[in-house]
Amino acid sequence: KKRLGPQSKIRKFLSRGGGYVGICAGAYLAAGGKSGRSPLKISMWKTASGMLGDGYFSSTALDNEARDRGIISDELSNGILKDSKMFYANGPIFKNETEGNSDFPELRNPKAVLRMGPDAYLRILVGSKSGKATHRRHRGSPIVVMNDFGAGKVVLSTGHPETDVHSLDYNTWHSPQKPSRCNSAEAQLLVSMVYLAANRNPQAESAMQG
């Protein structure tokens, strides 16, 4: 019997109802880089660019459809993400475009969850070839996305919701810290991503725990 490679095992796990959360490099594995080449081929989302350096998104905003569908907890829907920065470290920038793959008909149902704010910028503080830089061309671009793979769910983030970079500004840089509070916007977003990948509604889970 032919043994499955690691990529095939992940796809088999997903097709049977498993979940995949990919952050930064994990998103590259699922969706590929600018070339669109992905080792896993489990994402429908096209990517525009990446590898810009280390910095932060100045603000984020829930996708309108994600809010209307009620797939995010009430706390996040009530606006606490509006002024929340998100750490960025060379992650993929997603386009507002998706595509299927004839080799994997299991791919379906793409959704944007979180976007760069309409007035936001991506501030790069270290690692850029040109030094510090401010990018505004990606305003409104998805930064947390998801899609189905068979019976499973794939949730990807270009930024790092597991970190807290609120103290960063235009001129200073320090290593990101873990979220300071369990009920912070970043911590709640990370938990919501895990629930979505597990095919459980974060809004319902939040209500049960409350």
N, C-alpha and C positions, 0 to 999 in steps of 0.2 A: 504494500500500500504506500502510495506516494505521500511523503510528509509535507505538511503545509509550511511555508515560510512565515516569518513574523508578520509581514504585511497581510498575507492571506488569513492568518489567524485573527488579526484585528478586524478585518472585514467580516469574517464569519461570526465573530463575537457580536459585532454591531447588527448584522442581519438577523440575528436571533433575539434582538431586543436589548443589547448592551448599550452603554453610553461612553462617549469620548469627549473629554474637555481638553482643548488644546490652547495653551497660552504662549504667545510669542513663537519660540521655535516649534512648539507643538502645533501651532497654526500653520507654520511653513510645511511641516510634515504632511498635514492634511490637505492644504490648498496649494502648496507650491509657492515660489517666489514670482518675480516679474515674468519669468519664462512660462509660468503656469505648470511647470513640471512638479508633480507631487509623488513622493514614494508610496503614499497610502491610497490616493485617489478616492477620498471619502468626503470631499467638499465640492459644492457646486459654485462656490464664490470665486470670481476672478480677482487677481491681485494686480495693483498698479505699480507699486514700488515698495521699497523697504530699505533696510540697512542705512538709515539716515543718521544714526548716532544715538546718544542717550539724552533724554529730556522728559517732556511731559506734554500731554494734551491739556490746554488751559481750561476747557470745560467740556462736558458731555451732555447728551440729551437722549432720552428714550425715543426709540422709533415710534411714530404715532400709531402704527398698526399694532405694535407690541403692547402699547398701553391700552388700546381699545380692545384687544383680544384678552386682556387680563392675564397674561402669562408671566407678569412680573409682580412682585409683592407690592402691597399698597404703599409701604414706606418709600420704595423706590419710585412708584408712580406719582407720589405726592410732591416730587420736586427736589428731593435732597441731593440728587445728582447734578442739579443745574450748575452749581459753582464748584463742583468737585473735579480736581485735577486727576489725571491718570498717568502713571509712570509709563514711559515708552522707551524701549531699548532695542532698536533695530528690527522691530516686528514688521510683518507684511501690512501694507495699506490695501484694504479691500476696495474694489470698484463697486459701483451700483449696478453690477452686471453678474448674472449667473448663467451657467450652462450645464447641460447634462453630459453624460458620457455613455456612448452606445455599448461600451464593454461592461458598464455597471448600471443596469436599469433600476437598481435599488435606490439610486440617488433621486430624491424628490423633495418637494415642499420647502424651498429655501425661505428663510425669514431673517430680516435684520432685527436686532434686539436693541443695540445701543449705537449711537452715532456721535461723531464730532459735533459740538455745538454749532449753531448757525453763525455765531460771531467768534468762534474759537480759532485758535492757532496751535500749531505743533511747534513748541520751542525746543530746539536742540542746544544743549549746553556743552557736551563733550563728545568727541568721536567723529564729528563731521569733518570732511576734508577741508571745508572752508571755515572751520571754527564754529563759533556760535551762529545759529541761524534760526529764522522764524518762518515757518511754512503756513500759508493761509489757503493754498489751492485745494486742500482736501476738506474744506469745510462741508459738513453734512455727510461726509463719507462714513460708511459703516465701520465700526471698530469692534463690535461683538456681533457675530452672526451665527446662524445655525441652519441645519437641514436634516432630513431623515436619511438613513441608510438602511433599507429594509425596515425591520421593526425597531431599529435603534435610532438614537439621536446623536448628532455631532454638534458641539458648541465650541466656537473658536473666538479668541480675543487677541487682537494685535498688541494691546497694552497689558499692564500687570495690575489686576484688581486685588492681588494679594499684598500690595504694598501701599504705603502712605507717603506722598510727596507734597503735601499741602504747604510745607514751609519753603519749597523751592520758589525762587523768583527769577527774574531775568539775568541776574548776575552771579548767583551762588549755585554751587553744586555740592551735594553730599550723597552718600549712599542711601538708597531708599530704605525705609523702615517698614516693619509689619504694621497693619492697621492698629491704631491706638485703642480702638473700642470695638467690641463685637457688633455693635449696632451702627458702625460707621457705614457710609455709602459704599466704600470699597468692599468691606467684609460682606455686606448684604448682597452686593452684586456677585461676588464669588460664590456665595451659597446658592444664589438663584441660578447661576450657571450649572452648578452640580445638580440641582433639582431638575432643571430643564433636560440635562443629559440623561437623567434617570427617568425621564418621562413622567415627572411629578410636577404639579402646578405650584410654583413658589408662593403664589397668592394664597392658595388653600393651606399650604404647609404653615405659612406665617400666621394665619388665622387660628389654626389648631394649637400652635405653640403659645399664642397670646392668651 
